[in-house]
Amino acid sequence: MVSSKYSGFIELNDCVVEIFIGFTIIVYLWVGVLRSCQREIIEAITCQVIKIVLLTIIAMQRRSPASHDHKSGSFGMLLKHWREQRGYSQLDLALTSQVSQRHISFLESGRAKPSQDMVIQLATVLEIPMRQQNLMLTAAGFAPIHAETDLSAPEMTSIRKAIDFMLKQQEPLPAIVVDRYWNLLLANNGATRLLTSFIDSDKLQTLFYIDGKINLMRVMFHSQGLRPFIVNWEDFANHLLQRLHQEVNAYGGTLPNVEGESEQSTVLLNELMSYPGVSEIWQTSNRTAQNALLLTVHLKREHLELQFFSTIATLGTPYDITLQELRIECLFPADETTEKNWKKVIS
């Protein structure tokens, strides 16, 4: 397998060879046509053709193989970014998507333009989320095909009913609905009761209600949020950071030169890392991982002590960005003490 380091050079020389062959054919045609002419005329025409061939080769060799490609936000740049993000070589992607390696290389370098079907085909193989598929379609010159519908829209009625049913069934235990940026979209009474048992409702609104939403990651990590009440803070924070980091990578990391898509997740992760003591936690391993069945969040405030574990549900086979990014998280008591204490909280 040829290293990707030299792939652009090989493609360039393939093109040079094609042009050289073309010009050589032209030379022979001219020679055939002008056999009856004087020798000096034939030599002069031949020299001019050869000069054109050489100038063309020099000009092409001076061009960078990436000069086609890497306009800010170009399709070729995005395709290469996602291919490398998913750990595919050009050959791997070619075999999996049943496209020639040469065509993959040409798409990345900008020498070939994809059809809409090709964009979707490659995005499917690379498991690119719908939001980023729309970016790739736009970069390739097509209109986005995936809608992003508000959860309160009329067409979401049946789905909203199903979600409301799940939240209601979880009562009196906490259940929440968040988007991919950990913004709180919906919560049942149990979740509201849990938050307000540790954070004053006024403080929750003034400190964490930003742009119409409460971000639960900020609530967890902020010194005036839940952080002072989390007994196993280091282990739990480490888990949340790893989870957020995995989500950032799953959505492509920081997409280069795509305005607005460095991503709110990346921005949020950087913000959390700037909080006091968080960067040090990121460097440590989770000490409880080998000693427990699963990680719980252990909360304590004065005489109230609670431990919960969680389950996470997503919607199957979504065709809408909002639905693909929704997560429904339900909390359950991790021990009998929590069961008893929670009954006191809700009574």
Solvent accessible surface area in square Angstrom, and as a share of the most:
residue,aa,sasa,rsa
1,M,162,0.72
2,V,84,0.48
3,S,59,0.38
4,S,78,0.50
5,K,159,0.68
6,Y,113,0.43
7,S,23,0.15
8,G,17,0.17
9,F,125,0.52
10,I,70,0.36
11,E,18,0.08
12,L,27,0.13
13,N,41,0.21
14,D,50,0.26
15,C,25,0.15
16,V,13,0.08
17,V,81,0.47
18,E,95,0.42
19,I,48,0.24
20,F,102,0.42
21,I,93,0.47
22,G,31,0.29
23,F,45,0.19
24,T,46,0.27
25,I,96,0.49
26,I,71,0.36
27,V,25,0.14
28,Y,155,0.59
29,L,114,0.57
30,W,109,0.38
31,V,47,0.27
32,G,41,0.40
33,V,107,0.62
34,L,22,0.11
35,R,189,0.69
36,S,109,0.70
37,C,50,0.30
38,Q,122,0.54
39,R,180,0.66
40,E,116,0.52
41,I,80,0.41
42,I,36,0.18
43,E,83,0.37
44,A,58,0.45
45,I,46,0.23
46,T,34,0.20
47,C,81,0.49
48,Q,106,0.47
49,V,14,0.08
50,I,85,0.43
51,K,111,0.47
52,I,86,0.44
53,V,8,0.05
54,L,96,0.48
55,L,101,0.50
56,T,38,0.22
57,I,30,0.15
58,I,79,0.40
59,A,55,0.42
60,M,25,0.11
61,Q,101,0.45
62,R,199,0.73
63,R,117,0.43
64,S,60,0.39
65,P,65,0.41
66,A,49,0.38
67,S,68,0.44
68,H,72,0.32
69,D,3,0.01
70,H,76,0.34
71,K,150,0.63
72,S,84,0.54
73,G,20,0.19
74,S,21,0.13
75,F,12,0.05
76,G,5,0.04
77,M,14,0.06
78,L,3,0.02
79,L,0,0.00
80,K,74,0.31
81,H,34,0.15
82,W,1,0.00
83,R,14,0.05
84,E,98,0.44
85,Q,63,0.28
86,R,64,0.23
87,G,65,0.63
88,Y,58,0.22
89,S,31,0.20
90,Q,17,0.08
91,L,59,0.29
92,D,62,0.32
93,L,0,0.00
94,A,6,0.05
95,L,125,0.62
96,T,77,0.45
97,S,4,0.03
98,Q,166,0.74
99,V,19,0.11
100,S,67,0.43
101,Q,63,0.28
102,R,109,0.40
103,H,56,0.25
104,I,0,0.00
105,S,7,0.05
106,F,31,0.13
107,L,2,0.01
108,E,9,0.04
109,S,14,0.09
110,G,33,0.32
111,R,78,0.29
112,A,23,0.18
113,K,182,0.77
114,P,13,0.08
115,S,65,0.42
116,Q,67,0.30
117,D,110,0.57
118,M,33,0.15
119,V,0,0.00
120,I,48,0.24
121,Q,70,0.31
122,L,0,0.00
123,A,0,0.00
124,T,88,0.51
125,V,32,0.18
126,L,1,0.01
127,E,135,0.60
128,I,4,0.02
129,P,14,0.09
130,M,16,0.07
131,R,42,0.15
132,Q,0,0.00
133,Q,20,0.09
134,N,18,0.09
135,L,46,0.23
136,M,1,0.00
137,L,0,0.00
138,T,79,0.46
139,A,35,0.28
140,A,24,0.19
141,G,68,0.65
142,F,64,0.26
143,A,72,0.56
144,P,76,0.48
145,I,87,0.44
146,H,34,0.15
147,A,61,0.47
148,E,102,0.46
149,T,24,0.14
150,D,94,0.49
151,L,18,0.09
152,S,86,0.56
153,A,20,0.16
154,P,115,0.72
155,E,125,0.56
156,M,7,0.03
157,T,67,0.39
158,S,82,0.53
159,I,46,0.23
160,R,75,0.27
161,K,136,0.57
162,A,51,0.39
163,I,1,0.00
164,D,59,0.31
165,F,126,0.52
166,M,71,0.32
167,L,12,0.06
168,K,148,0.63
169,Q,118,0.52
170,Q,19,0.08
171,E,57,0.25
172,P,68,0.43
173,L,35,0.17
174,P,1,0.01
175,A,1,0.01
176,I,27,0.14
177,V,0,0.00
178,V,1,0.00
179,D,18,0.10
180,R,3,0.01
181,Y,22,0.08
182,W,13,0.05
183,N,22,0.11
184,L,30,0.15
185,L,53,0.27
186,L,31,0.15
187,A,41,0.32
188,N,11,0.06
189,N,118,0.60
190,G,3,0.02
191,A,4,0.03
192,T,70,0.41
193,R,103,0.38
194,L,17,0.08
195,L,19,0.09
196,T,51,0.30
197,S,27,0.17
198,F,3,0.01
199,I,4,0.02
200,D,84,0.43
201,S,58,0.37
202,D,100,0.52
203,K,78,0.33
204,L,13,0.06
205,Q,93,0.41
206,T,110,0.64
207,L,67,0.34
208,F,6,0.02
209,Y,109,0.41
210,I,84,0.43
211,D,139,0.72
212,G,47,0.45
213,K,83,0.35
214,I,16,0.08
215,N,8,0.04
216,L,14,0.07
217,M,1,0.00
218,R,59,0.22
219,V,1,0.00
220,M,40,0.18
221,F,0,0.00
222,H,51,0.23
223,S,73,0.47
224,Q,89,0.40
225,G,0,0.00
226,L,8,0.04
227,R,49,0.18
228,P,84,0.53
229,F,45,0.19
230,I,8,0.04
231,V,84,0.49
232,N,32,0.16
233,W,29,0.10
234,E,81,0.36
235,D,10,0.05
236,F,22,0.09
237,A,0,0.00
238,N,2,0.01
239,H,62,0.28
240,L,8,0.04
241,L,0,0.00
242,Q,73,0.32
243,R,35,0.13
244,L,0,0.00
245,H,68,0.30
246,Q,116,0.52
247,E,28,0.12
248,V,10,0.06
249,N,58,0.30
250,A,47,0.36
251,Y,28,0.11
252,G,0,0.00
253,G,8,0.08
254,T,72,0.42
255,L,3,0.02
256,P,48,0.30
257,N,102,0.52
258,V,21,0.12
259,E,174,0.78
260,G,66,0.64
261,E,22,0.10
262,S,44,0.28
263,E,3,0.01
264,Q,102,0.45
265,S,1,0.01
266,T,20,0.12
267,V,86,0.49
268,L,7,0.03
269,L,21,0.11
270,N,92,0.47
271,E,49,0.22
272,L,0,0.00
273,M,50,0.22
274,S,86,0.55
275,Y,37,0.14
276,P,109,0.68
277,G,36,0.35
278,V,0,0.00
279,S,47,0.31
280,E,110,0.49
281,I,10,0.05
282,W,73,0.26
283,Q,141,0.63
284,T,61,0.36
285,S,87,0.56
286,N,36,0.18
287,R,152,0.55
288,T,45,0.26
289,A,71,0.55
290,Q,176,0.78
291,N,130,0.67
292,A,54,0.42
293,L,182,0.91
294,L,88,0.44
295,L,44,0.22
296,T,22,0.13
297,V,13,0.07
298,H,30,0.13
299,L,3,0.02
300,K,99,0.42
301,R,94,0.34
302,E,146,0.65
303,H,185,0.83
304,L,37,0.19
305,E,56,0.25
306,L,0,0.00
307,Q,49,0.22
308,F,1,0.00
309,F,58,0.24
310,S,42,0.27
311,T,67,0.39
312,I,80,0.41
313,A,37,0.29
314,T,90,0.52
315,L,49,0.24
316,G,66,0.64
317,T,121,0.70
318,P,27,0.17
319,Y,186,0.71
320,D,15,0.08
321,I,5,0.03
322,T,23,0.13
323,L,18,0.09
324,Q,60,0.27
325,E,10,0.04
326,L,1,0.01
327,R,29,0.11
328,I,3,0.01
329,E,17,0.08
330,C,17,0.10
331,L,31,0.15
332,F,64,0.27
333,P,27,0.17
334,A,42,0.33
335,D,53,0.27
336,E,127,0.57
337,T,76,0.44
338,T,2,0.01
339,E,85,0.38
340,K,128,0.54
341,N,23,0.12
342,W,6,0.02
343,K,134,0.57
344,K,146,0.62
345,V,27,0.15
346,I,55,0.28
347,S,121,0.78
